[in-house]
Amino acid sequence: MQILFMCTANSCRSSLSEAMFNHLAPQGFEAVSSGSFPKGQVLPRSLSTLQQAGISIENLYSKGNDAFEDNPPDIVITVCDKAAGESCPVYFGLALKAHWGLADPSEVTGDETAIDTAFRSTLAHIERRCKAFLALPFNRLSRDELKTELDRIGRL
């Protein structure tokens, strides 16, 4: 099952989601991420947060929607935070869609401790959602039931 995590810049939240999902996922599940306006690089703080958590950053880079062109996703999950006034990217197609909004930790101001805490907290939030997703009984869920579960997980 191919999961696409989308955000605006693909430098923080969607990249963190891709790396965490792939870290936790069993064989047969894979995540990729993209941005509607990719920044061109994953934020160094995102990379260091992943490394500190023991999560591989190999092959993690900021990319646009062409990243999944040859391998369309089964599920598209947007992680931008609508409340922050961002324009969430939209993917049209047969993929099941869900929104798991996250506040952008790169917008946190303050000292290094506050910023580090924001990134670690965001990664922990992503981990909870990925674990809930991977615990779903996929073989027993209809498409509509899976959509309901994805929406529920987005509220965790």
Secondary structure, DSSP 8 states (H G I E B T S, - for coil): -EEEEEESSSSSHHHHHHHHHHHH--TT-EEEEEESS--SS--HHHHHHHHHTT---TT-----GGGGTTS--SEEEE---GGGT-------SSSEEEE-----GGG--SSHHHHHHHHHHHHHHHHHHHHHHHTS-GGG--HHHHHHHHHHHTT-
